[in-house]
Amino acid sequence: MSHDTVLHPASAPRIGQSFHILSWNLLRRTGAPLHEVLELAHRVKPDIFLMQEATAEIDRLPEVLPGHYARFPLPGRIHGTACWSRFPFTHPPTPHTLPSGLIVQRTAQIIDFGTFSVANVHLSHGQVLNRRQLRTVAGLLRRRGLIMGDFNLVGPPLLPGFQDVGPRMPTHRMADLVPIRIDRCLTRGMTSLDATVLPNQSSDHHPIAVTLRITNTLRAPSWRERFALAVREKAAGDRAVRDRAERA
């Protein structure tokens, strides 16, 4: 679709207005270099550009692409989440610690634009753990917000109140063989106008781009989402009872 109707102001869009957001896992030092990031930004012209596995090289981006920028390496790692925005941040972006995996301590980069907020994520591989991390992230956002990035998640996210509006095509090949859709976009209080998987270059992930309109209404969780949440909470309670019994 044409993005002529997408707003490109000095301030963030408000209810009823639209914006274009892009996300790409760059693959650390061996993946997409700065010039590929810049070429993609010039071609797609996003309002917000989220990156995962971004290294210090990407810190030069605002020198060649004027805008607002922040990057947070993961604890003990050279790479992490980075964001570039045409819109100014209402508050400086912040990293928030997520429930931990065995190897990597994950964080979510929370970006506040006043009307809405964004979580830039690179979640763990465990399919129970990354859904726990999503529920933690959801609690960090404004009533209107989105979670976008590398979810490392297969199947439905099971996050009440959020819609999976990202493109439905594969974005990565597991073990270089199996095509899977792990780069996602979940929204609350927004409507998707367009979602696209873009060609990859040096990274092992495809970039994804979504055009969103901020809505005046918030979707209530469906009965399926409420039921799934109740099942998870009961299972967690049962595990806690068993754990206490074993320690007694």
C-alpha positions, 0 to 999 in steps of 0.5 A, a space after each residue: 500500500 502507499 504510505 502517503 497517508 502515514 503521518 510524519 510530524 515532529 511529534 508522535 501520532 495521536 488517536 486516529 492517526 497512523 505510523 509505520 514501524 519496522 523491526 529487524 534482528 541484525 545478527 550481532 557482529 556477523 549480520 547486517 552492518 550499519 550501511 544495510 540498516 541505513 539502506 533499509 531505513 531509506 527504502 522503507 522510511 519508517 517512523 520507528 525502527 526497532 533492532 535486536 542484536 544491535 552492537 555498538 556499530 549501530 550507535 552511529 545511526 543517528 549521525 547519518 539518519 537524524 532522529 532519536 535513538 537509544 540502545 541497551 546491550 543485554 547484561 554481559 553481551 555486546 549486543 542488545 535492543 536499539 530503537 531509532 525514531 522520527 518522533 521524540 521520546 516522551 521519556 528516555 527509553 529504559 531497559 526492563 529485566 524479564 523473567 530469566 532464562 538459564 543462559 541469557 538475561 533478557 530485557 525489554 526496551 520500553 519506549 514511551 511516546 505519550 499517546 502509546 508505548 512500544 516494547 522492543 523485545 528479543 525473548 527467550 527460546 523456551 516456549 513457556 518462558 517467552 510467554 511469561 516474558 510477554 505477560 511481564 512486558 504487557 504490564 509495562 505498557 500504556 493502555 495503547 501499546 505494542 510489543 514487537 521484535 524477535 519473539 522466538 515463539 512458535 504458535 499463538 502468544 496467548 496474551 489477553 487484550 493483544 492482537 497478533 497483527 504482524 505478517 503471517 509469512 516466515 521470518 527465519 529458518 530454524 537450523 537453516 532448514 525449517 521456515 518459522 514466523 518468530 518476528 512478531 507484532 502484538 498490539 493493544 488499542 491499535 488497528 493494522 493497516 498493512 504488514 509486510 515481510 521484507 527481504 533479508 540481507 546479511 542477517 538470518 532474520 527478515 525485517 518486518 514492517 507494520 502500519 498501525 492506526 491508533 484507535 479510540 477503543 480498546 479490545 476486550 480479551 476474548 473468551 478463548 484468551 480469558 480461558 487460556 489465562 485461567 488455565 495457565 494461572 491454575 497450572 502455576 498455582 498447582 506447581 506452587 502447591 507441589 513445590 511447597 509440598 516437596 520442600 516440606 
